[in-house]
Amino acid sequence: MLNLVLFGAPGSGKGTQSAKLIEEYGLHHISTGEVLRDHIKRGTDLGKVAQEYISQGQLIPDDLMISILDDVLEKEAKGKAGVIFDGFPRTIPQAEALKDLLKKRGTDLHAVVGLEVPEDELVERMLNRGKETGRADDNLETIKKRLDVYHNQTSPLRDYYHKEGKYIKINGSGIVDEIFNTIAKELESVSYTHLRAHETRGNL
């Protein structure tokens, strides 16, 4: 099993690289953004609450996100080769909660793939995406709020996962396939280390 977090600022290419990682490794994709947008579209109680936060460029409260994640892991991720988390965790308390959720299922988080992109490029990407897709939250004012939230609340996760020895820094600028090839090479090392550790434990 290989469990990954795809980490980076809004617009860093997490969705694009998630799709390629899922195809390559057979992982189950959990995008908190997609889950929330589905709830919003269906007009559920959670969706109504989530819309209030998202429309202001703010994060969803931890207890709501963790409850959703626990449910998705239980119902949809069983029997998969692993899970890729896209958009979660976004705070250190969420990272601790994720560790507990995986531990409860007898597994762990194996790597955090960090897509690093200059901020001016992030803004340009999201503005273009808004024009192409019509996503209401891809406007300049909300983009700046989302990046402020990222820098103030989410970027400390980089240091957290560095200390855990799980953070893999990836240059997120450039050609999509080249970025993916870099990620794949890094994960080959992670997979080998994880496999050897598992074999060692099995021989104890």
C-alpha positions in Angstrom: 0.0 0.0 0.0 1.2 3.5 -0.8 -0.6 6.5 0.9 0.3 9.9 -0.4 -0.6 13.6 0.3 -0.4 15.9 -2.7 0.6 19.2 -1.2 0.7 22.7 -2.6 -0.9 26.1 -2.9 -4.2 26.6 -4.8 -3.4 26.4 -8.5 -0.2 24.4 -8.1 -1.4 21.5 -10.2 -2.5 19.1 -7.6 -5.6 17.9 -9.6 -3.6 17.3 -12.7 -0.8 15.3 -11.0 -3.4 13.4 -8.9 -5.0 12.1 -12.1 -1.6 10.8 -13.4 -0.6 9.3 -10.0 -4.0 7.5 -9.8 -3.5 6.0 -13.3 0.0 4.9 -12.6 -0.3 3.5 -9.1 -4.0 2.4 -8.9 -4.6 4.7 -5.9 -8.0 5.8 -4.6 -8.3 9.6 -5.0 -9.8 11.6 -2.2 -10.2 15.3 -3.1 -11.8 17.2 -0.3 -12.6 20.0 -2.8 -14.5 17.6 -5.0 -16.3 16.1 -2.1 -17.3 19.5 -0.8 -18.4 20.7 -4.2 -20.6 17.6 -4.6 -22.3 18.4 -1.3 -22.8 22.1 -2.4 -24.3 21.0 -5.7 -26.7 18.6 -4.0 -27.6 21.3 -1.4 -26.9 19.1 1.6 -26.6 20.7 5.1 -22.8 20.2 4.9 -22.8 21.8 1.5 -24.6 24.9 2.7 -22.2 25.4 5.6 -19.2 24.7 3.4 -20.3 27.3 0.8 -20.3 30.0 3.4 -16.6 29.3 4.2 -15.5 28.7 0.6 -17.1 31.8 -0.8 -15.0 33.8 1.6 -11.8 31.9 0.8 -11.6 30.3 4.2 -10.9 26.8 5.4 -13.7 24.3 6.4 -13.6 23.6 10.2 -11.5 20.6 11.0 -14.3 18.5 12.7 -16.4 18.6 9.5 -13.5 17.7 7.2 -12.3 14.8 9.4 -15.8 13.4 9.7 -16.1 13.4 5.9 -12.7 11.9 5.4 -13.3 9.1 7.9 -16.6 8.2 6.1 -14.9 8.3 2.6 -12.0 6.0 3.8 -14.5 3.6 5.3 -16.8 3.4 2.3 -14.7 3.9 -0.7 -11.0 3.2 -0.1 -11.1 -0.4 1.0 -9.2 -2.9 -1.2 -7.3 -0.1 -3.1 -3.5 -0.1 -3.6 -3.4 3.1 -1.5 -4.9 6.5 -1.2 -3.9 9.9 -2.5 -5.2 12.8 -0.5 -5.7 16.0 -2.5 -6.4 19.2 -0.5 -6.1 17.5 2.9 -4.5 18.1 5.4 -4.3 21.8 5.4 -3.4 22.4 9.0 -1.2 20.6 11.5 -4.2 19.5 13.6 -5.6 17.9 10.4 -2.3 16.2 9.8 -2.4 14.7 13.3 -6.0 13.6 12.7 -5.0 12.0 9.4 -2.2 10.1 11.1 -4.7 8.8 13.7 -7.2 7.8 11.0 -4.6 5.8 9.1 -3.2 4.2 12.2 -6.7 3.1 13.1 -6.7 1.2 9.8 -3.3 -0.3 10.3 -1.4 1.8 7.9 0.5 5.1 7.6 1.2 8.1 5.4 4.3 7.3 3.3 5.1 10.5 1.5 4.0 14.1 1.0 4.6 15.4 -2.6 5.0 19.2 -2.4 4.3 21.0 -5.7 6.1 24.4 -5.4 5.1 27.2 -7.8 5.9 31.0 -7.7 2.9 33.0 -6.5 2.5 35.1 -9.6 2.2 32.0 -11.6 -0.4 30.5 -9.2 -2.5 33.7 -9.6 -2.3 33.6 -13.4 -3.2 29.9 -13.5 -6.3 30.3 -11.4 -7.5 33.3 -13.3 -7.2 31.4 -16.5 -8.9 28.4 -15.0 -11.8 30.7 -13.9 -12.2 31.9 -17.4 -12.2 28.4 -18.8 -14.4 26.6 -16.2 -16.5 29.4 -14.8 -15.6 28.4 -11.2 -16.9 31.2 -9.0 -14.0 31.1 -6.6 -11.4 31.7 -9.3 -11.6 35.5 -9.2 -8.8 37.8 -8.1 -10.2 38.8 -4.7 -10.9 35.3 -3.6 -7.7 33.9 -5.1 -5.7 36.4 -2.9 -7.7 35.4 0.2 -7.1 31.7 -0.6 -3.3 32.3 -1.0 -3.3 34.3 2.3 -5.0 31.4 4.1 -2.5 29.0 2.5 0.6 31.0 3.6 -0.8 31.7 7.1 -2.3 28.3 8.0 -1.2 25.6 5.5 2.4 26.3 4.7 3.6 25.3 8.3 2.7 21.8 7.2 5.8 21.8 5.0 8.0 22.1 8.1 5.9 19.5 10.0 6.3 16.9 7.2 10.0 17.8 6.8 10.5 16.9 10.4 8.6 13.7 9.8 10.9 12.9 6.9 8.0 12.6 4.5 8.2 15.8 2.5 9.3 15.5 -1.2 9.9 19.0 -2.8 8.9 19.1 -6.5 9.3 22.0 -8.9 5.6 22.5 -10.0 6.5 24.8 -12.9 7.0 23.4 -16.4 5.7 20.6 -18.5 3.1 18.4 -16.8 4.7 15.1 -17.9 8.2 16.1 -16.8 6.8 17.1 -13.4 5.1 13.7 -13.1 8.3 11.9 -14.1 10.2 13.6 -11.3 7.5 12.6 -8.8 7.6 9.0 -10.0 11.3 8.8 -9.6 11.1 10.1 -6.0 8.3 7.7 -5.2 10.3 4.7 -6.5 12.7 5.4 -3.6 9.8 5.8 -1.1 8.2 2.5 -2.3 11.5 0.6 -2.0 12.2 1.9 1.5 8.6 1.1 2.6 8.8 -2.4 1.1 12.1 -3.2 2.8 10.8 -1.9 6.1 7.7 -4.1 5.8 9.8 -7.2 5.0 12.1 -6.5 7.9 9.1 -6.2 10.3 7.7 -9.5 8.9 11.0 -11.3 9.6 11.2 -10.2 13.2 
